[in-house]
Amino acid sequence: MTDRRIIDAHHHVWDLKVRPQGWITGEELAPLNRSFAVVDLEPEARAAGVTATVVVQTVTVPEETPELLALATEGGLVAGVVGWIDLTAPDVADALARLREQPGGDRLVGIRHQVQEEPDPHWLLRPDVRRGLLAVAASGLAYDLVVKPHQLRAAVAAAAGLTGLTFVLDHLGKPPIATGALDPWSNDLRKLAALPNTVCKLSGLLTEAVPGSWRIEDLQPYVETALEAFGPQRLLFGSDWPVSTLEADYSEVVRITERLTDSLGPVEKDALFRLNAMRVYNLGG
């Protein structure tokens, strides 16, 4: 498909024998209601030219992050871990230090919280959350933003107030692809992109489109907006596997991202598909 070396900056794994994934509900998500492991991903990823990945948390429990760090010690694809801690806890700095001492702790590259599930649209601006984010910044880690469009304004304010922390927007902020609307999402995305301490993942777009009937043309306006706002030096490729399997297999996700970024030259594509992830997450190799 491509001789490009790729870093997948966003995928997940889970083992239902260890713990349930409470967000997997309803008929549409039923295909995800099984375990997914790195060994399942590896042959598909290797065939697509992926040489390394960043695995991202899925549940807000402290036990998951050490498990993901342990995966990173096994010598496979996983080069980095975006884990979870309770940002509102008074001992955030100590919790981060303990994670760094775990097996694989040197592979911890970022922290994420399921902000999309918070009923308070201003959750990111709470004083206790800000204190936690300051600890993340002091630890030299990035912070992954998983938000819905109505939470982007709070993300802008949070990033503007924490210039020492790199904010990584997952899934373009979940734009309303299924409806075809661009605003106000596009305006808020541009405001976030105007801040130099922000980057964005080209990930998770297929599952924001109309299930089973999306076209590449449906995705293009959102990717073009992101390219214009962030530029190719601040965009990262992510598969969002295995959630993406609801709409496409792994190789197809890579092909679609290639097509959506056909306007870029080889150097820019190498940045988007590999080098930006290495820089943002401080990955070796």
C-alpha positions as CSV (number, residue, x, y, z in Angstrom):
1,M,0.0,0.0,0.0
2,T,2.8,2.4,1.0
3,D,6.5,2.3,1.7
4,R,6.0,5.1,4.3
5,R,7.0,4.4,7.9
6,I,4.0,5.2,10.1
7,I,3.4,5.9,13.8
8,D,-0.2,5.3,14.8
9,A,-0.7,7.9,17.5
10,H,-4.0,6.7,18.8
11,H,-5.4,3.2,19.4
12,H,-6.9,1.3,22.2
13,V,-6.9,-2.2,23.7
14,W,-9.1,-3.9,26.3
15,D,-9.6,-7.2,27.9
16,L,-13.2,-7.9,29.0
17,K,-12.0,-10.7,31.3
18,V,-10.1,-8.0,33.3
19,R,-12.8,-5.3,33.3
20,P,-15.9,-4.3,31.4
21,Q,-16.0,-1.3,29.1
22,G,-19.1,0.5,30.3
23,W,-19.3,2.7,27.3
24,I,-19.9,-0.2,24.9
25,T,-23.7,-0.2,24.9
26,G,-26.4,-0.6,22.2
27,E,-26.6,-2.4,19.0
28,E,-24.3,-0.1,17.0
29,L,-21.4,-0.8,19.3
30,A,-22.1,-4.5,19.8
31,P,-19.1,-5.5,17.5
32,L,-16.8,-3.9,20.0
33,N,-18.1,-6.0,22.9
34,R,-15.1,-8.4,22.9
35,S,-11.5,-8.2,23.9
36,F,-8.9,-6.5,21.6
37,A,-5.2,-7.0,22.2
38,V,-2.0,-5.7,20.7
39,V,-1.4,-9.2,19.1
40,D,-4.7,-8.7,17.2
41,L,-3.6,-5.3,15.9
42,E,0.0,-6.1,15.1
43,P,-0.3,-8.0,11.8
44,E,-2.7,-5.4,10.4
45,A,-0.6,-2.5,11.5
46,R,2.6,-4.0,10.2
47,A,1.0,-4.7,6.8
48,A,0.0,-1.0,6.7
49,G,3.5,0.2,7.3
50,V,3.1,1.0,11.0
51,T,6.3,0.6,13.0
52,A,5.1,2.0,16.4
53,T,2.0,3.0,18.2
54,V,0.6,5.1,21.1
55,V,-2.0,3.2,23.1
56,V,-4.6,5.4,24.8
57,Q,-6.7,4.9,27.9
58,T,-10.4,4.0,27.6
59,V,-11.7,3.8,31.2
60,T,-11.3,6.1,34.2
61,V,-9.8,3.7,36.6
62,P,-6.2,3.8,38.0
63,E,-5.5,0.2,37.3
64,E,-5.6,0.5,33.5
65,T,-2.5,2.7,33.1
66,P,0.0,0.3,34.7
67,E,-1.4,-2.4,32.5
68,L,-0.8,-0.4,29.4
69,L,2.7,0.5,30.6
70,A,3.4,-3.2,31.0
71,L,2.3,-3.8,27.4
72,A,4.9,-1.3,26.3
73,T,7.7,-3.3,27.9
74,E,6.9,-6.4,25.7
75,G,9.0,-5.2,22.7
76,G,6.1,-5.0,20.2
77,L,4.4,-2.0,18.5
78,V,3.6,0.0,21.6
79,A,6.1,2.9,22.0
80,G,4.0,5.2,24.1
81,V,1.1,5.2,26.6
82,V,-1.5,8.0,27.2
83,G,-2.9,7.0,30.5
84,W,-5.3,8.2,33.1
85,I,-5.0,9.7,36.5
86,D,-7.5,11.6,38.7
87,L,-6.5,15.2,37.8
88,T,-8.6,16.5,40.7
89,A,-6.8,14.5,43.4
90,P,-4.5,16.5,45.7
91,D,-1.6,14.1,45.0
92,V,-1.4,14.3,41.2
93,A,2.3,14.9,41.1
94,D,3.0,11.9,43.4
95,A,0.6,9.7,41.3
96,L,2.5,10.6,38.1
97,A,5.8,9.9,39.8
98,R,4.5,6.5,40.9
99,L,3.5,5.7,37.4
100,R,6.9,6.6,36.1
101,E,8.4,4.0,38.6
102,Q,6.2,1.2,37.3
103,P,7.5,-1.3,34.7
104,G,7.3,0.6,31.4
105,G,7.0,3.9,33.2
106,D,9.4,5.5,30.8
107,R,6.8,4.9,28.0
108,L,4.3,7.2,29.7
109,V,3.9,10.1,27.2
110,G,0.6,11.7,28.1
111,I,-2.5,11.8,30.2
112,R,-6.2,11.8,29.2
113,H,-9.5,12.1,30.9
114,Q,-12.9,11.4,29.3
115,V,-13.9,15.1,29.3
116,Q,-16.6,14.3,26.7
117,E,-18.5,12.5,29.5
118,E,-18.4,15.4,32.0
119,P,-21.8,17.2,32.3
120,D,-20.0,20.5,33.1
121,P,-19.0,22.1,29.9
122,H,-16.4,24.1,31.8
123,W,-14.8,21.1,33.6
124,L,-11.4,21.8,32.1
125,L,-11.5,25.3,33.8
126,R,-12.1,24.1,37.3
127,P,-9.3,25.1,39.7
128,D,-8.7,21.5,40.8
129,V,-8.4,20.3,37.2
130,R,-6.1,23.2,36.4
131,R,-3.9,22.2,39.3
132,G,-3.8,18.6,37.9
133,L,-2.9,19.9,34.5
134,L,-0.1,21.9,35.9
135,A,1.3,18.7,37.4
136,V,1.0,17.0,34.0
137,A,3.0,19.9,32.4
138,A,5.6,19.7,35.2
139,S,6.1,16.0,34.5
140,G,6.9,16.8,30.8
141,L,3.8,14.9,29.5
142,A,1.2,15.9,27.0
143,Y,-2.5,16.1,27.7
144,D,-4.9,14.5,25.3
145,L,-8.2,16.3,24.9
146,V,-11.2,14.1,24.2
147,V,-14.1,16.6,23.9
148,K,-17.2,17.2,22.0
149,P,-17.7,20.3,19.9
150,H,-19.6,22.2,22.7
151,Q,-16.6,21.7,25.0
152,L,-14.0,23.2,22.6
153,R,-14.4,26.7,23.9
154,A,-13.4,25.5,27.4
155,A,-10.5,23.7,25.8
156,V,-9.3,26.9,24.2
157,A,-9.4,28.8,27.5
158,A,-7.6,26.0,29.3
159,A,-4.8,25.8,26.7
160,A,-4.5,29.6,26.6
161,G,-4.0,29.6,30.4
162,L,-1.5,26.7,30.4
163,T,1.1,27.6,27.8
164,G,3.7,25.2,29.2
165,L,1.5,22.1,28.5
166,T,1.0,20.6,25.0
167,F,-2.7,19.9,24.4
168,V,-3.4,17.1,21.9
169,L,-6.9,17.3,20.4
170,D,-8.3,13.8,19.7
171,H,-10.5,13.1,16.7
172,L,-10.6,16.7,15.6
173,G,-12.9,17.5,18.5
174,K,-15.6,15.1,17.2
175,P,-17.0,17.3,14.5
176,P,-20.7,16.8,13.4
177,I,-19.8,15.0,10.2
178,A,-23.1,13.1,10.1
179,T,-25.0,16.4,9.7
180,G,-22.5,18.1,7.4
181,A,-22.4,21.2,9.7
182,L,-19.1,23.0,10.0
183,D,-19.9,25.9,12.4
184,P,-19.5,26.6,15.2
185,W,-17.1,23.6,15.3
186,S,-14.7,25.1,12.7
187,N,-14.6,28.5,14.4
188,D,-13.7,27.0,17.7
189,L,-11.2,24.6,16.2
190,R,-9.4,27.5,14.6
191,K,-9.3,29.3,17.9
192,L,-7.7,26.3,19.5
193,A,-5.2,25.9,16.6
194,A,-4.2,29.6,17.0
195,L,-2.5,28.6,20.3
196,P,1.1,27.3,19.7
197,N,0.8,24.7,22.5
198,T,-1.9,22.7,20.6
199,V,-1.8,19.9,18.1
200,C,-4.5,17.7,16.7
201,K,-5.1,14.1,15.7
202,L,-6.6,13.0,12.4
203,S,-8.4,10.1,14.0
204,G,-11.9,8.9,14.8
205,L,-13.6,10.5,11.9
206,L,-15.4,7.6,10.3
207,T,-17.4,6.9,13.5
208,E,-18.6,10.6,13.5
209,A,-20.1,10.1,9.9
210,V,-23.3,8.4,9.0
211,P,-22.8,4.8,9.9
212,G,-22.4,2.5,6.9
213,S,-23.0,5.1,4.3
214,W,-20.2,7.7,4.6
215,R,-18.1,8.8,1.7
216,I,-14.7,10.3,1.7
217,E,-16.3,13.5,0.4
218,D,-18.2,13.7,3.7
219,L,-14.9,13.8,5.6
220,Q,-12.9,16.1,3.4
221,P,-14.2,19.5,4.6
222,Y,-13.3,18.7,8.2
223,V,-9.9,17.5,7.3
224,E,-9.3,20.5,5.1
225,T,-10.3,22.8,8.0
226,A,-7.9,21.0,10.3
227,L,-5.1,21.2,7.7
228,E,-5.7,24.9,7.3
229,A,-5.9,25.6,11.0
230,F,-3.1,23.5,12.3
231,G,-0.9,22.9,9.3
232,P,0.7,19.5,8.5
233,Q,3.4,20.1,11.2
234,R,0.8,19.9,14.0
235,L,-1.4,17.0,12.8
236,L,-0.9,13.4,13.9
237,F,-2.3,10.3,12.3
238,G,-4.3,8.0,14.6
239,S,-6.3,4.9,13.6
240,D,-8.6,4.8,16.6
241,W,-8.5,1.0,16.3
242,P,-10.5,-1.0,17.3
243,V,-13.4,1.6,17.4
244,S,-12.6,2.3,13.7
245,T,-13.4,-1.3,12.8
246,L,-17.1,-0.4,13.1
247,E,-16.6,1.3,9.7
248,A,-13.4,0.1,8.1
249,D,-10.5,-2.3,8.5
250,Y,-7.1,-1.0,9.6
251,S,-5.6,-0.8,6.1
252,E,-8.6,1.1,4.8
253,V,-8.3,3.7,7.6
254,V,-4.7,4.3,6.5
255,R,-5.7,4.5,2.8
256,I,-8.5,7.0,3.6
257,T,-6.2,9.2,5.6
258,E,-3.7,9.1,2.7
259,R,-6.4,10.2,0.3
260,L,-7.7,12.9,2.6
261,T,-4.2,14.4,2.7
262,D,-3.3,14.0,-0.9
263,S,-2.7,17.8,-1.1
264,L,0.5,17.3,1.0
265,G,3.9,16.6,-0.4
266,P,6.1,13.7,0.8
267,V,7.9,15.7,3.5
268,E,4.6,17.0,4.9
269,K,3.1,13.6,4.9
270,D,6.1,12.1,6.7
271,A,5.5,14.8,9.4
272,L,1.8,13.9,9.7
273,F,2.2,10.2,9.6
274,R,5.4,9.9,11.7
275,L,7.6,12.8,12.8
276,N,4.9,14.8,14.6
277,A,4.0,11.9,16.8
278,M,7.7,11.4,17.7
279,R,8.0,15.1,18.6
280,V,4.8,15.6,20.5
281,Y,5.1,12.3,22.5
282,N,8.9,12.3,22.7
283,L,9.1,8.9,21.1
284,G,12.4,7.4,20.3
285,G,13.3,5.8,16.9
